[in-house]
Amino acid sequence: HGVTTFISGYYLAALRAGEEWARRQNDSATADRYHEIFLSGQKKLVELCWNGEYFQQHLPDYMQRSGEVGPGCMSDQLISQWWAHQLDLGYLLPREMVASAVRSIYKYNFKSDLTGWKHAPRSYAGAKDKGLIVCTWPRGGRPDNVLLYSDEVWTGLEYEVAALLMYEGMSIEGLTVAKAARDRYDGVPRPPI
């Protein structure tokens, strides 16, 4: 519900892809129209979701709903930027904000020791493992009925965030996240429990 860069970022990426396709087809009118919509959408997304450090869900009544994150720092808030980088579409959101947001994801969601972490509803990591949590609330505001899976570690998200960190020049942090994910695959079973 509400507005998030997780979903709306895909829309911005689609507009940029459409713009590039139109330019390759020599349809500058369509390309220009998509670009204008992209710029308008980008501006609105920043206005609604940027909190000065990372992108959060814009949903004023999130506490009255079930399964929302509100001011949470979602590890996949920039997944569309990851795709955009791979497709050479440029920045979907202002570069300095992307760098700040991915730095925040690493700062708040990467745990160098998961001992004592309450994984819910499933556990893909154990004590002394390292990992990236799906969502944290560094500024408070965690809802009682939180988004299911918020407290889990997902390898796919870890590799996405690791790549984004590297794209943004934070190679040590990116390699740290990737190594943490890889180290968990050491032959010791970690089924969801």
N, C-alpha and C positions, 0 to 999 in steps of 0.2 A: 504494500500500500504506500501511498505518498510518493515522494520523489527521491530517487537514489541515483548515484552515478553508476551503480552496478547495472541497472537496467537502461537508464537514459543515455549512458555512455555508448551503449550499442547503437542507439538511434543516431547519435552524433557520428559514429564510425560509418554507419550505413549511408548517411548523407555525404560524408567525405568520399566514400567509395563510389557513390553515384555521381558525384561531381567529377571525379577522376575519369570514370567511364565515359561520361558525357564529353569531356574534353578530348578523349581519344577518338570519339566519334565526330569531332568537330562541331559539336552542338553547344556552343558557348552560352546560348540563352538558358538552356537547362542547367548547365554547369554553374552559371552565375546565380540562378534561382536557388539551387541546392546549397551553394556557398552562403547565401544570405540567410537561409533557414538555419544552417549550421551555426553561423555567428550568433544569431538570435537565441538559439537553443543553448549554446555554450554560455552565453551571458546569463540566461535565466537559471541554468543549472548551478553556476557559481553563486549567484545571488541566493538561491534557496538552500544549497547544501554545504557551502564552504564555511567552516567554523574558525578559520584563521590558522589551522594546523593540518586538518584533513577534511575529507568529504564525509558528511553524515546524512542519515535519512532525514528528509523534511516531512514530518508528519506530526503536527502539533498535538494530536490526541493519542500518540503512540502508547502512553501509559494505560489508556482505557481499552486497548486492543490486545489481542493475544498474538504472540509470535512476531513482534516488531523489535527494532533495535534502537530507534531514536538517535541519541548522540553517540552510539557505539562506533568504535573504530573497526570497520569490517576489513578483513584481509583481502577480500575480492572487490573492494571499492573501485579499483583501477583496472579490472580485467579487460575492459574495452580498450584501454590504452596499450595493454600488452599486445592485443590483436593488432591495433593500429600501427604499433612499431614494426611488427612482423610484416605488415602489408605496405609499409612505407607511406602511410597516410598522414604522418606528422602528428603533432600534439592535438588531442581532442579538447583538452583543457589547458589553461596556461601552464607553461613549462615549470615555472617556479612553484606552482601549487602542486603539480604532479610530484616534483622532487620532495616537497615538504610532506605530502601525504604518504608516499612510499617510505620515507624516513620514519614517519610516525607509526606506520604498520610494523616496521622492524622494532622500533623502540618499545611499543606497547604490547605487541602480540607475539613476538618471539621470546620463548622461554628457554634459558640455557640449562634448566633442570626442572623437569615436570614432577618431581617428587612432591606429593601432597596436592597436586592439581586435581580437582574434581571434574573428570571427564564425564560429559553427559550429552546425550543418552548412551553413547558408545565410547569405547576407549581404543584408540589406535596407537597409543604410546604408553610406556610404563614409567615407573620411577627411574630417575637419573637419565631418561631420554631427554633430548632437546626437541623442540618443535614450535610451530607457528599456530597459535590459537585462531579459530575462525573469526571471533569477535570479542573485543574487550571494551570496557567502559572507563577509560582513564580520567574522564571528567565527571564521572558519576552518571546517574540517570538510568541505571540498568533496570529494565522492567521486571516485575515479578514473573510474568508469563513470557519469558524470553524466547527469541527465535530458536526453534529446535536446532540442535547441532552447534550452537554458538560456542560451546565449551570443548569442542572436539579439535583434533589436529587432522588436517587433510593434506595428504602428500601433493595432490594436484595443485592446491592453492600455494603450497610451499614453493613448488617449481615456478609457478607464475610470478610470485612475489620475488623470488630469487632473480629471475630474468629481468624484472622491472628494476630492481636495485642495480643490476649491472648496466642496464640501459641508461640509468641516471648517474652512472659514475661511482656507485657504491659497491664496487666489486668484492671487497672483503666481506661486507655484510651479505651480499648475494651468495657468495660461496659458502658462508657460514650456514645460511638457511638450507642450501642444497645439500651440504654435507650432513647436517642434522637429519634431514629426511632420509638420505642414503644410509646413514649409520643405523637407522632403525631396522633396515632390511639385512639383519645379520644372521638370519637363520632361526632366531628365537620367535616362536609364533606370538603374534599380537592380534588375535581375533577381536572383533567388537564384543565387549562384555558389558 
